[in-house]
Amino acid sequence: MSQKKIQIKLASNHYAFHWSFPEIVADSRGYFAQNNVEIIWTDVTPQNSVNKSEMYVDILDRGIADLYHAADWVCIDRTTRSRTGWMVAKSPAGRDTLNSSFTLFAGLDSGINNPAVLAGHPIAVDTGTGSYYTAMQDLERFVPRERIKLVQEGEPSQRLVALLEGKVSGASLLSPWSDIAKVLGLKEILKTSRNGSTVLVARRSLPKEALKPFLGAVNSAIRLIDEDPDSYRNEYFTHIEEILRKMPQEVTDAAETLRYSINIPSWAPWEKFTEEDFQKAYSWMLERGLAEQGLTFSDLSMPDLEI
């Protein structure tokens, strides 16, 4: 008798495809099927700028998705506000990984040449995501915390346009938008020093035995992409093109020059999220008044998960 397939629901945000690219590859190459997992995708691409923490808490609460991932600080915030989900695994930052590609840019003629000059200037981020916390962490080495002015502009593609149009003085971008920003002549002011992880949040009602085959399939895809990123370049750029259709022509033209050379970021394979990982991120948040007192690892994380 054949074993019953494990069904897992995932949410797809076209603007943030780069974060889910390993899952996309794992599904299209049949790795989920090989691990007896069936993925049910739901498109949750926002039509307007929205608070991502509220959005992803909502899709988990409403059963639209069983899993999502975000920066470690973000996941602490979200799992505190809704106990529908808990943190189960991490993909660490590393050289050339997507979560280490955050960079602050300024306009070419802005007169801003170093991070300290950004004090008091509006900097585009996406509130409730890693761009907010990463920009804060990076800037506070150069700018007094009370003079860091982070403003909501939404997805990285929207933040890039806001900078080009002069709505903001700086923007937090990551690959592939940081690559496009360089072609457009925008100034790289500060590359992130972040070493925190991307964390996977799972619905608490999702059976523990569903996670190991899911993560095994995704890690297989990660290893293949990291071993030969060039072979995935066309597929990766196809997703960028979807976003470019709604962007100014100058951005589309700049991106086109990178069609055959754009950086394909790497991902670190998923591994166990530990109490040490939790305490490091949580302590940073407590010091800045960004989390409530008294939270514990056991409150917010799945115990004894084997990966």
C-alpha positions as CSV (number, residue, x, y, z in Angstrom):
1,M,0.0,0.0,0.0
2,S,1.4,3.4,-1.0
3,Q,2.1,5.8,1.8
4,K,-0.2,8.8,2.1
5,K,1.3,12.0,0.8
6,I,2.1,14.8,3.2
7,Q,0.4,18.0,2.1
8,I,2.1,21.3,3.0
9,K,0.6,24.7,2.1
10,L,3.0,27.5,1.0
11,A,2.3,31.1,0.2
12,S,3.8,32.7,-2.9
13,N,4.7,36.4,-3.0
14,H,6.0,37.2,-6.5
15,Y,7.8,40.3,-5.3
16,A,9.8,38.1,-2.8
17,F,10.4,35.1,-5.1
18,H,14.1,35.2,-4.3
19,W,13.5,34.0,-0.7
20,S,11.5,31.0,-1.9
21,F,13.6,30.1,-4.9
22,P,14.9,26.9,-3.3
23,E,11.3,25.7,-2.7
24,I,10.4,26.6,-6.3
25,V,13.3,24.6,-7.6
26,A,12.5,21.7,-5.2
27,D,8.9,21.5,-6.4
28,S,9.7,21.9,-10.2
29,R,12.4,19.3,-10.0
30,G,10.3,16.8,-8.1
31,Y,12.3,16.7,-4.9
32,F,9.1,17.2,-2.8
33,A,7.4,14.4,-4.6
34,Q,10.4,12.1,-4.0
35,N,10.1,12.9,-0.3
36,N,6.4,12.1,-0.4
37,V,5.4,15.8,0.1
38,E,2.8,17.6,-2.0
39,I,3.1,21.4,-2.0
40,I,-0.1,23.5,-2.4
41,W,0.8,27.0,-3.4
42,T,-1.4,30.0,-2.8
43,D,-0.5,33.4,-4.4
44,V,-0.5,36.1,-1.7
45,T,1.3,38.8,-3.7
46,P,0.2,42.1,-2.2
47,Q,-1.3,44.6,-4.5
48,N,-0.3,47.5,-2.3
49,S,2.3,48.2,0.4
50,V,1.3,46.2,3.5
51,N,2.7,45.4,6.9
52,K,4.4,42.0,6.2
53,S,4.3,40.9,9.9
54,E,0.5,41.3,9.9
55,M,0.3,39.7,6.5
56,Y,2.3,36.5,7.4
57,V,0.8,36.1,10.8
58,D,-2.7,36.3,9.1
59,I,-2.0,33.7,6.5
60,L,-0.8,31.3,9.1
61,D,-3.7,32.1,11.4
62,R,-6.2,31.6,8.6
63,G,-4.6,28.3,7.4
64,I,-3.5,29.8,4.0
65,A,0.0,28.6,4.6
66,D,1.7,26.1,7.0
67,L,5.2,27.6,6.8
68,Y,7.0,30.9,6.1
69,H,10.5,32.2,6.7
70,A,11.9,35.5,7.7
71,A,14.8,37.1,9.7
72,D,15.3,35.8,13.2
73,W,14.2,39.1,14.8
74,V,11.0,39.2,12.7
75,C,10.1,35.6,13.6
76,I,10.4,36.4,17.3
77,D,8.1,39.3,16.9
78,R,5.5,37.3,14.9
79,T,5.5,34.2,17.0
80,T,5.1,36.4,20.1
81,R,2.0,38.1,18.6
82,S,0.4,34.9,17.4
83,R,1.1,31.5,19.0
84,T,-0.3,29.8,15.9
85,G,3.3,29.3,14.7
86,W,6.7,28.5,16.2
87,M,10.3,28.7,15.0
88,V,11.6,25.3,13.8
89,A,14.8,25.8,11.7
90,K,17.4,28.3,10.5
91,S,19.3,29.0,7.4
92,P,22.4,30.9,8.6
93,A,23.9,33.9,6.9
94,G,27.2,33.3,5.1
95,R,29.3,34.6,2.3
96,D,27.1,35.3,-0.8
97,T,23.9,34.1,0.9
98,L,20.8,36.1,0.2
99,N,20.4,37.1,3.8
100,S,23.9,38.6,3.8
101,S,23.3,40.7,0.7
102,F,21.4,43.7,2.3
103,T,23.0,46.9,1.3
104,L,22.2,50.6,1.9
105,F,22.2,52.8,-1.3
106,A,22.0,56.5,-1.9
107,G,21.4,58.5,-5.0
108,L,24.4,59.4,-7.2
109,D,23.9,63.1,-6.8
110,S,22.6,63.0,-3.2
111,G,25.8,64.2,-1.6
112,I,25.6,61.2,0.8
113,N,29.0,59.4,0.7
114,N,29.1,57.6,4.0
115,P,26.6,56.1,6.5
116,A,26.9,58.9,9.1
117,V,25.5,61.4,6.6
118,L,22.3,59.4,6.6
119,A,21.4,60.6,10.1
120,G,17.9,62.1,10.0
121,H,17.4,61.3,6.4
122,P,14.5,59.0,5.3
123,I,15.7,55.5,4.4
124,A,13.3,53.1,2.6
125,V,12.7,49.7,4.3
126,D,9.8,47.3,4.5
127,T,8.4,47.5,8.1
128,G,8.0,44.1,9.7
129,T,10.7,42.5,7.6
130,G,14.4,41.9,7.8
131,S,15.2,45.1,5.9
132,Y,13.9,47.1,8.9
133,Y,16.0,45.3,11.6
134,T,19.1,44.9,9.4
135,A,19.1,48.6,8.4
136,M,18.8,49.5,12.1
137,Q,21.6,47.1,13.2
138,D,24.0,48.3,10.4
139,L,23.3,52.1,10.8
140,E,23.6,52.3,14.6
141,R,27.3,51.7,14.3
142,F,27.5,55.2,12.6
143,V,24.3,57.0,13.5
144,P,22.7,57.7,16.9
145,R,19.7,55.4,17.2
146,E,17.3,58.3,17.7
147,R,18.4,59.8,14.4
148,I,17.9,56.7,12.3
149,K,14.8,57.4,10.2
150,L,13.4,54.3,8.6
151,V,10.3,54.8,6.4
152,Q,7.9,52.2,4.9
153,E,8.2,51.8,1.1
154,G,7.4,48.1,0.8
155,E,9.1,45.5,-1.4
156,P,12.8,46.0,-2.4
157,S,11.7,46.8,-6.0
158,Q,9.5,49.6,-4.6
159,R,12.3,50.8,-2.4
160,L,14.6,51.1,-5.4
161,V,12.0,53.2,-7.3
162,A,11.4,55.4,-4.3
163,L,15.2,56.1,-4.2
164,L,15.3,56.8,-7.9
165,E,12.4,59.2,-7.7
166,G,14.0,61.1,-4.8
167,K,11.2,60.2,-2.2
168,V,13.9,58.9,0.1
169,S,17.6,59.6,0.7
170,G,18.6,56.0,1.1
171,A,17.2,52.5,0.5
172,S,17.8,49.1,1.9
173,L,18.2,46.7,-1.0
174,L,19.2,43.1,-1.5
175,S,19.9,40.9,-4.4
176,P,18.8,41.1,-7.3
177,W,17.8,44.8,-6.7
178,S,21.2,45.7,-5.3
179,D,22.8,44.4,-8.5
180,I,20.4,46.5,-10.6
181,A,21.1,49.5,-8.3
182,K,24.8,49.4,-9.2
183,V,24.0,49.3,-12.9
184,L,21.8,52.4,-12.4
185,G,24.7,54.2,-10.8
186,L,23.3,54.4,-7.3
187,K,25.9,54.6,-4.5
188,E,26.6,51.7,-2.2
189,I,26.9,53.3,1.2
190,L,26.9,50.3,3.6
191,K,27.0,46.6,3.1
192,T,25.4,44.6,5.9
193,S,27.5,43.1,8.7
194,R,24.5,41.0,9.7
195,N,25.3,37.4,10.7
196,G,21.9,36.4,12.0
197,S,19.8,33.6,10.4
198,T,16.7,33.3,8.3
199,V,14.3,31.3,10.4
200,L,11.5,29.0,9.4
201,V,8.2,29.3,11.2
202,A,5.7,26.4,11.1
203,R,2.1,26.1,12.1
204,R,2.0,24.4,15.5
205,S,-0.6,22.0,14.3
206,L,1.6,20.8,11.4
207,P,2.9,17.3,12.3
208,K,6.5,17.2,13.3
209,E,7.1,14.3,10.9
210,A,6.1,16.5,8.0
211,L,9.1,18.9,8.5
212,K,12.0,16.5,8.0
213,P,11.0,15.4,4.4
214,F,10.1,19.0,3.6
215,L,13.5,20.4,4.7
216,G,15.3,17.4,3.1
217,A,13.8,18.3,-0.3
218,V,14.6,22.0,0.1
219,N,18.1,21.3,1.2
220,S,18.6,19.0,-1.9
221,A,17.6,22.0,-4.0
222,I,19.9,24.4,-2.1
223,R,22.9,22.1,-2.7
224,L,22.2,21.9,-6.4
225,I,21.7,25.6,-6.8
226,D,24.9,26.4,-4.8
227,E,26.9,23.8,-6.8
228,D,26.0,25.2,-10.2
229,P,24.2,28.6,-9.9
230,D,24.7,29.4,-13.6
231,S,22.4,26.6,-14.7
232,Y,19.5,28.4,-12.8
233,R,20.2,31.8,-14.2
234,N,17.4,31.8,-16.8
235,E,14.8,30.5,-14.4
236,Y,15.8,33.1,-11.8
237,F,15.7,36.0,-14.3
238,T,12.2,34.9,-15.5
239,H,10.9,35.7,-12.0
240,I,12.7,39.1,-12.0
241,E,11.0,39.8,-15.4
242,E,7.6,39.4,-13.8
243,I,8.3,42.3,-11.4
244,L,10.0,44.4,-14.0
245,R,6.8,44.7,-16.1
246,K,5.5,47.1,-13.5
247,M,8.6,49.1,-13.1
248,P,10.1,52.2,-14.8
249,Q,11.8,51.6,-18.1
250,E,15.2,52.7,-16.8
251,V,15.0,49.9,-14.2
252,T,14.0,47.4,-16.9
253,D,16.8,48.5,-19.2
254,A,19.4,48.2,-16.4
255,A,18.2,44.8,-15.4
256,E,18.4,43.6,-19.0
257,T,22.1,44.2,-19.0
258,L,22.4,41.6,-16.2
259,R,20.3,38.9,-17.8
260,Y,23.3,36.7,-18.4
261,S,25.5,37.8,-15.5
262,I,23.1,38.6,-12.5
263,N,24.3,37.2,-9.2
264,I,22.4,34.0,-8.2
265,P,22.6,34.1,-4.4
266,S,23.4,31.1,-2.3
267,W,21.4,29.7,0.6
268,A,22.8,27.9,3.6
269,P,21.0,24.5,4.1
270,W,18.3,24.5,6.8
271,E,19.5,23.2,10.2
272,K,18.2,23.2,13.8
273,F,17.2,26.5,15.4
274,T,18.8,26.5,18.8
275,E,18.3,28.3,22.1
276,E,21.6,30.1,21.6
277,D,20.3,31.4,18.2
278,F,17.1,32.6,20.0
279,Q,18.9,34.3,22.9
280,K,21.3,36.2,20.6
281,A,18.4,37.7,18.5
282,Y,16.1,38.2,21.5
283,S,18.8,40.0,23.6
284,W,19.4,42.4,20.7
285,M,15.7,43.2,20.5
286,L,15.3,43.6,24.3
287,E,18.2,46.1,24.4
288,R,16.3,48.3,21.9
289,G,12.8,47.9,23.3
290,L,11.7,45.8,20.3
291,A,10.4,42.8,22.2
292,E,8.5,42.1,25.4
293,Q,10.3,40.9,28.5
294,G,10.1,37.3,29.7
295,L,10.0,35.4,26.5
296,T,11.6,32.0,26.4
297,F,12.9,29.6,23.7
298,S,10.5,26.9,24.8
299,D,7.6,29.4,24.4
300,L,8.3,30.1,20.8
301,S,10.2,27.2,19.3
302,M,9.4,23.6,18.4
303,P,11.2,21.2,20.8
304,D,13.4,18.3,19.8
305,L,13.0,18.6,16.0
306,E,15.4,16.4,14.0
307,I,16.5,17.7,10.6
